[in-house]
Amino acid sequence: MHYDVAIVGAGPVGLCLARAFGLQGLRVALVERQPQAALEEPAFDGREIALTHASMRLLHELGAWRHIPADQVFPLRSARVMDRDLAQALTVTPQGGEDRLGNLVANHLIRRAAWLAMRETPGVDLYAGARIQAVHAGADEARLGLEDGTTVQARLLVAADSRFSETRRALGIDADLHDFGKSMLVCRMRHEQPHHHAAWEWFGLDQTLALLPLEEHLAGAVLTLPGEQARALSQAGPEAFAREMERRYGGRLGRMELAGSRHLYPLVATWARRLVGPRLALAGDAAVGMHPVTAHGFNLGLASVERLSDLAATALRQGRDLGDPFLLARYERRHRRGSWPLFQATRAIVGLYTDARPPARWLRAAALRASAAVPPFRRLLAAGLTDAGPVDPTPLQRLRAGLAALRPG
């Protein structure tokens, strides 16, 4: 079968990509190893996604947002970063008349919304429950050989099959994988005290805690621990687990109660050495897999969707090949430039705030005090979350946004 684009991976990024390409009239093959039933009704996986205004804009443009139940969209009014050694917190609040930094939506609901939007799109063929036996991406064409004997040919191949991408590996693209040696335990907790729709990031000794506000007395709890400790805690009885979470959150939320299932995820960050190749582009976590401390992983994935959609629009408008190496090189430059600062800053933050040695504890306390005391810094952070403009603004747009963020008031 011949297509314009073949996408490997039908996670939310792959589904959004298929929708974006299909809306431009391209023929798309979407190849996924999971059965179709798992895509139609994705199971709750414990993860809550903090969507920036730019991500929400793109989901609106793709027609996915209307498939997310309105009562399952929770406002993120502010964010607080705290250190165990410092009572003072760095607090980020919306700027420019916005009433929220973003919205929190459960990952499985985003996946379902992206699925429904993709199914409405003409020109997209789904190969679900498919196993890939052979991959080729060269100057002539991209080609996938499936286990059932089907051959999928395309002008452009996009790998969106997770941070452990088998497609990336099969095509010889190496990646820097950093295993933090820890696991992330996620679940929903009911709690006695209100959270006022404020997200917490709380760095403690040998643990990192996050709170993602949902309903006023319901939140997504995220606990990062060494793997075995996380596994043991995930298997504790509901009552013992609740009491332990109360202790770890320092009693700040009052009495707590487990509200659903618990889920464990290994913490591994990924940075692909190359994002493109002959008739090939990496997207989503296959390109950049973030540590979840900044909750920006899916937002970066959607940025890759927007940049690849722009590549296709340029190719169609100018009558160029979708696999044009100059267009692919531009995509790589744009996505590298948009991802690298946040990726490196996240690595630095995680390294500093999980280091238990006294010099590091002193340094992070000093950094947090300094950040909290500088209003322009807080406004710049808020502006990055609330900016709903294109992912790659012009230099003039960047200058104007920076000046607006620095301006008092």
C-alpha positions as CSV (number, residue, x, y, z in Angstrom):
1,M,0.0,0.0,0.0
2,H,1.3,3.5,-0.9
3,Y,0.8,6.5,1.4
4,D,2.1,10.0,1.8
5,V,3.0,9.4,5.5
6,A,3.5,6.3,7.6
7,I,3.3,6.9,11.4
8,V,4.6,4.2,13.8
9,G,2.9,4.6,17.2
10,A,-0.8,5.5,17.9
11,G,-0.2,7.1,21.3
12,P,-1.7,10.7,21.7
13,V,1.2,12.2,19.6
14,G,0.8,9.7,16.8
15,L,-2.9,10.1,16.7
16,C,-2.7,13.9,16.6
17,L,-0.1,13.6,13.8
18,A,-2.4,11.4,11.8
19,R,-5.2,13.9,12.3
20,A,-3.0,16.9,11.4
21,F,-1.7,15.2,8.2
22,G,-5.1,13.9,7.2
23,L,-6.7,17.4,7.5
24,Q,-4.2,18.5,4.9
25,G,-5.5,15.9,2.5
26,L,-2.6,13.5,2.9
27,R,-3.0,9.7,2.8
28,V,-1.7,8.4,6.2
29,A,-0.9,4.9,7.5
30,L,-1.0,4.6,11.3
31,V,0.7,1.5,12.5
32,E,0.2,0.4,16.2
33,R,1.0,-2.9,18.0
34,Q,-1.9,-2.5,20.4
35,P,-5.3,-3.9,19.4
36,Q,-7.9,-1.5,18.3
37,A,-10.0,-2.0,21.4
38,A,-7.2,-0.6,23.5
39,L,-7.1,2.5,21.4
40,E,-10.9,3.0,21.4
41,E,-11.2,2.8,25.2
42,P,-7.8,3.5,26.8
43,A,-7.6,2.5,30.4
44,F,-7.0,5.0,33.2
45,D,-3.2,5.0,33.8
46,G,-2.9,7.4,36.8
47,R,-1.2,10.2,34.8
48,E,-2.6,13.7,34.8
49,I,-1.3,16.0,32.0
50,A,-0.7,19.7,32.6
51,L,-1.6,21.3,29.3
52,T,-0.2,24.7,28.4
53,H,-2.4,27.3,26.5
54,A,-0.5,26.5,23.3
55,S,-1.2,22.8,23.6
56,M,-4.9,23.5,24.2
57,R,-5.0,25.7,21.1
58,L,-3.6,22.9,19.0
59,L,-6.0,20.3,20.4
60,H,-8.8,22.8,19.5
61,E,-7.5,23.2,16.0
62,L,-7.3,19.4,15.6
63,G,-10.8,18.9,16.8
64,A,-9.8,16.8,19.7
65,W,-10.7,19.2,22.5
66,R,-14.4,18.8,22.0
67,H,-14.1,15.1,22.8
68,I,-12.8,15.8,26.3
69,P,-15.7,16.1,28.9
70,A,-15.8,19.6,30.2
71,D,-16.2,18.4,33.8
72,Q,-12.9,16.5,33.5
73,V,-10.9,19.6,32.7
74,F,-9.4,21.1,35.9
75,P,-7.9,24.6,36.1
76,L,-4.3,25.1,37.2
77,R,-4.5,28.4,39.0
78,S,-0.9,28.5,40.3
79,A,2.2,26.4,40.8
80,R,4.5,26.2,43.9
81,V,8.0,24.8,44.1
82,M,9.2,23.9,47.6
83,D,12.4,22.5,49.1
84,R,12.5,20.5,52.4
85,D,15.0,23.0,53.8
86,L,13.0,26.1,53.0
87,A,9.6,27.3,54.2
88,Q,9.5,29.9,51.4
89,A,8.2,28.7,48.0
90,L,8.6,29.9,44.4
91,T,5.1,30.6,43.4
92,V,4.1,31.2,39.8
93,T,0.7,32.7,38.9
94,P,-1.0,33.7,35.6
95,Q,-0.1,37.0,33.9
96,G,-1.8,39.2,31.4
97,G,-5.4,38.8,32.6
98,E,-5.4,34.9,32.4
99,D,-7.2,33.1,35.1
100,R,-5.0,29.9,34.9
101,L,-1.6,28.7,34.0
102,G,-3.2,25.8,32.1
103,N,-5.5,22.9,32.6
104,L,-5.1,19.4,34.0
105,V,-6.6,16.5,32.0
106,A,-6.2,12.8,32.6
107,N,-3.9,11.1,30.1
108,H,-6.5,8.4,29.1
109,L,-9.0,11.1,28.2
110,I,-6.6,12.9,26.0
111,R,-5.8,9.6,24.3
112,R,-9.5,8.9,23.7
113,A,-10.1,12.4,22.4
114,A,-7.2,12.1,20.0
115,W,-8.5,8.7,18.9
116,L,-12.0,10.1,18.2
117,A,-10.6,13.0,16.2
118,M,-8.4,10.7,14.2
119,R,-11.4,8.4,13.3
120,E,-13.2,11.4,11.9
121,T,-10.3,12.1,9.5
122,P,-10.6,10.9,5.9
123,G,-7.5,9.3,4.3
124,V,-6.1,7.7,7.5
125,D,-5.8,3.9,7.5
126,L,-5.2,2.2,10.9
127,Y,-3.1,-1.0,11.1
128,A,-3.8,-2.0,14.7
129,G,-2.4,-5.1,16.4
130,A,0.4,-4.9,13.8
131,R,4.0,-6.2,14.3
132,I,6.7,-4.6,12.3
133,Q,9.3,-7.0,10.9
134,A,11.3,-4.7,8.7
135,V,11.9,-1.0,8.4
136,H,13.5,0.9,5.6
137,A,14.0,4.7,5.2
138,G,16.1,5.8,2.2
139,A,16.4,8.4,-0.5
140,D,13.9,6.5,-2.6
141,E,11.1,5.7,-0.1
142,A,10.2,4.6,3.4
143,R,8.9,1.1,3.8
144,L,7.4,-1.0,6.6
145,G,7.1,-4.8,6.4
146,L,4.4,-6.1,8.7
147,E,4.3,-9.6,10.2
148,D,1.1,-10.5,8.3
149,G,2.9,-9.8,5.0
150,T,1.6,-6.3,4.4
151,T,4.0,-3.8,3.0
152,V,3.4,-0.1,3.8
153,Q,5.2,2.4,1.5
154,A,5.4,6.1,2.1
155,R,7.1,9.3,1.2
156,L,7.8,10.1,4.8
157,L,8.1,7.8,7.9
158,V,7.4,9.3,11.4
159,A,8.5,7.3,14.5
160,A,6.3,8.2,17.4
161,D,6.6,4.9,19.3
162,S,7.8,6.0,22.8
163,R,11.1,6.9,24.3
164,F,12.2,3.3,23.9
165,S,11.4,3.5,20.1
166,E,12.1,0.3,18.3
167,T,11.8,2.2,15.0
168,R,14.6,4.6,16.0
169,R,16.8,1.7,17.0
170,A,16.1,-0.2,13.8
171,L,17.2,2.7,11.7
172,G,20.4,3.1,13.6
173,I,19.7,6.4,15.4
174,D,21.3,6.3,18.8
175,A,19.9,8.1,21.8
176,D,21.1,9.3,25.2
177,L,19.0,7.4,27.8
178,H,19.4,8.5,31.4
179,D,18.0,6.1,33.9
180,F,17.4,8.0,37.1
181,G,17.3,4.7,39.1
182,K,13.9,5.7,40.5
183,S,10.2,5.0,39.8
184,M,7.2,7.3,39.7
185,L,4.2,6.2,41.7
186,V,1.0,8.0,40.6
187,C,-2.5,7.8,41.9
188,R,-5.5,10.0,42.9
189,M,-6.0,11.0,46.5
190,R,-8.9,12.6,48.3
191,H,-7.8,15.0,51.0
192,E,-9.3,17.0,53.8
193,Q,-7.7,20.4,53.2
194,P,-8.4,22.3,49.9
195,H,-5.6,22.7,47.4
196,H,-7.0,25.9,45.9
197,H,-6.1,24.6,42.4
198,A,-2.4,25.0,43.1
199,A,0.2,22.5,41.8
200,W,3.0,21.5,44.1
201,E,6.5,20.4,43.3
202,W,8.1,19.5,46.6
203,F,11.7,18.2,46.8
204,G,12.5,16.2,49.9
205,L,15.3,14.0,51.1
206,D,15.4,10.9,48.9
207,Q,11.9,11.7,47.5
208,T,10.1,14.1,45.2
209,L,6.4,14.9,45.7
210,A,4.0,16.5,43.3
211,L,0.4,17.4,43.7
212,L,-1.8,18.0,40.6
213,P,-5.1,19.7,41.6
214,L,-8.3,18.2,40.2
215,E,-11.5,18.8,42.2
216,E,-11.0,20.9,45.3
217,H,-10.5,17.9,47.5
218,L,-9.1,15.5,44.9
219,A,-5.6,15.6,43.4
220,G,-3.2,13.5,41.4
221,A,-0.4,12.5,43.7
222,V,3.1,11.8,42.3
223,L,5.8,10.3,44.4
224,T,9.3,9.6,43.1
225,L,11.3,7.1,45.0
226,P,14.0,4.5,44.5
227,G,12.4,1.6,42.5
228,E,12.1,-1.0,45.3
229,Q,10.7,1.5,47.8
230,A,8.1,2.7,45.2
231,R,7.1,-0.9,44.5
232,A,6.7,-1.8,48.1
233,L,4.6,1.3,48.8
234,S,2.4,0.6,45.8
235,Q,1.5,-2.8,47.3
236,A,0.6,-1.5,50.7
237,G,-3.0,-1.8,51.8
238,P,-5.2,1.2,51.1
239,E,-5.4,2.3,54.7
240,A,-1.7,2.0,55.3
241,F,-0.9,3.7,52.0
242,A,-3.1,6.6,52.9
243,R,-1.5,7.1,56.3
244,E,2.0,6.9,54.7
245,M,1.0,9.6,52.1
246,E,-0.3,11.8,54.9
247,R,3.1,11.5,56.5
248,R,5.1,12.1,53.3
249,Y,3.0,15.2,52.5
250,G,3.7,16.6,56.0
251,G,0.1,16.6,57.0
252,R,-0.4,19.7,54.8
253,L,-3.5,18.2,53.2
254,G,-5.1,16.8,56.4
255,R,-6.5,13.3,56.2
256,M,-6.0,11.5,52.9
257,E,-7.7,8.6,51.2
258,L,-6.8,6.6,48.1
259,A,-9.2,7.3,45.3
260,G,-8.5,4.6,42.7
261,S,-5.7,2.5,41.3
262,R,-2.0,3.0,41.7
263,H,0.5,2.9,38.9
264,L,4.3,2.7,38.7
265,Y,6.6,4.1,35.9
266,P,10.4,3.9,35.6
267,L,12.1,7.3,35.3
268,V,14.1,7.4,32.1
269,A,14.9,10.5,30.1
270,T,15.7,10.2,26.4
271,W,17.4,12.6,23.9
272,A,17.8,11.3,20.4
273,R,21.2,12.1,18.8
274,R,19.4,12.8,15.5
275,L,15.7,13.7,14.9
276,V,15.6,13.1,11.2
277,G,17.1,10.9,8.5
278,P,16.4,10.1,4.9
279,R,12.6,10.3,4.7
280,L,12.4,10.0,8.5
281,A,11.4,12.2,11.4
282,L,11.2,11.4,15.1
283,A,8.3,12.8,17.1
284,G,7.0,12.8,20.7
285,D,9.0,10.8,23.2
286,A,10.9,9.0,20.4
287,A,12.6,12.4,19.9
288,V,12.7,13.8,23.4
289,G,11.5,12.0,26.5
290,M,11.4,14.3,29.4
291,H,11.7,13.7,33.1
292,P,8.1,14.4,34.4
293,V,9.2,17.0,37.0
294,T,8.2,19.9,34.7
295,A,5.0,18.1,33.4
296,H,6.1,19.3,29.9
297,G,6.5,15.9,28.1
298,F,3.2,15.9,26.2
299,N,3.4,19.6,25.5
300,L,6.8,19.0,23.7
301,G,5.2,16.1,21.9
302,L,2.4,18.4,20.6
303,A,5.1,20.9,19.6
304,S,6.6,18.2,17.3
305,V,3.1,17.7,15.9
306,E,2.8,21.4,15.0
307,R,6.3,21.5,13.5
308,L,5.7,18.4,11.4
309,S,2.3,19.7,10.3
310,D,4.0,22.9,9.2
311,L,6.6,20.9,7.3
312,A,3.8,19.2,5.4
313,A,2.0,22.5,4.7
314,T,5.2,24.0,3.3
315,A,5.8,21.0,1.1
316,L,2.2,21.1,-0.3
317,R,2.2,24.8,-0.8
318,Q,5.6,24.8,-2.6
319,G,5.1,21.6,-4.5
320,R,8.0,19.9,-2.7
321,D,8.5,16.3,-1.6
322,L,7.4,15.5,1.9
323,G,10.8,13.8,2.4
324,D,12.7,16.9,1.2
325,P,16.0,16.8,3.3
326,F,16.0,20.6,3.6
327,L,12.5,20.6,5.1
328,L,13.4,17.8,7.5
329,A,16.6,19.6,8.5
330,R,14.5,22.7,9.3
331,Y,12.1,20.5,11.4
332,E,15.1,19.2,13.4
333,R,16.6,22.7,14.0
334,R,13.2,24.0,15.2
335,H,12.5,21.1,17.5
336,R,16.0,21.0,18.9
337,R,15.9,24.7,19.5
338,G,12.5,24.4,21.2
339,S,13.3,21.4,23.3
340,W,17.0,21.7,24.3
341,P,16.8,24.5,26.9
342,L,13.9,22.9,28.8
343,F,15.5,19.4,28.6
344,Q,18.8,20.6,30.0
345,A,17.2,22.8,32.6
346,T,15.1,19.9,33.8
347,R,18.2,17.6,34.0
348,A,20.0,20.3,36.1
349,I,17.0,20.8,38.4
350,V,16.6,17.1,39.0
351,G,20.3,16.7,39.7
352,L,20.4,19.6,42.1
353,Y,17.2,19.0,44.0
354,T,17.7,15.3,44.4
355,D,21.3,15.6,45.7
356,A,21.3,15.1,49.5
357,R,24.8,16.4,50.1
358,P,25.0,19.6,52.3
359,P,26.5,21.8,49.5
360,A,23.7,21.0,47.1
361,R,21.1,21.6,49.8
362,W,22.6,25.0,50.5
363,L,22.8,25.8,46.8
364,R,19.2,24.8,45.9
365,A,17.8,26.8,48.9
366,A,19.8,29.8,47.7
367,A,18.5,29.4,44.1
368,L,14.9,29.0,45.3
369,R,15.1,32.1,47.5
370,A,16.6,34.1,44.6
371,S,14.0,32.9,42.1
372,A,11.2,33.7,44.5
373,A,12.5,37.2,45.1
374,V,12.7,38.2,41.4
375,P,9.2,39.0,40.0
376,P,10.4,39.2,36.3
377,F,11.6,35.6,36.5
378,R,8.2,34.4,37.8
379,R,6.5,36.4,35.1
380,L,8.7,34.8,32.4
381,L,7.8,31.3,33.7
382,A,4.1,32.2,33.7
383,A,4.3,33.7,30.2
384,G,5.8,30.5,28.8
385,L,2.8,28.5,30.1
386,T,0.0,31.0,29.1
387,D,1.3,31.9,25.6
388,A,-1.1,30.4,23.1
389,G,0.8,31.5,20.1
390,P,2.7,29.4,17.6
391,V,5.4,27.2,19.0
392,D,8.1,28.9,16.9
393,P,7.5,32.7,17.1
394,T,9.5,35.1,15.0
395,P,12.4,37.0,16.7
396,L,10.3,40.1,16.9
397,Q,7.5,38.1,18.6
398,R,10.0,36.7,21.1
399,L,11.3,40.2,21.9
400,R,7.8,41.6,22.4
401,A,6.8,38.7,24.7
402,G,10.0,39.0,26.7
403,L,9.6,42.7,27.2
404,A,5.9,42.2,28.2
405,A,7.0,39.6,30.8
406,L,9.6,41.8,32.3
407,R,7.4,44.9,32.5
408,P,6.1,45.5,36.1
409,G,2.4,45.0,36.7
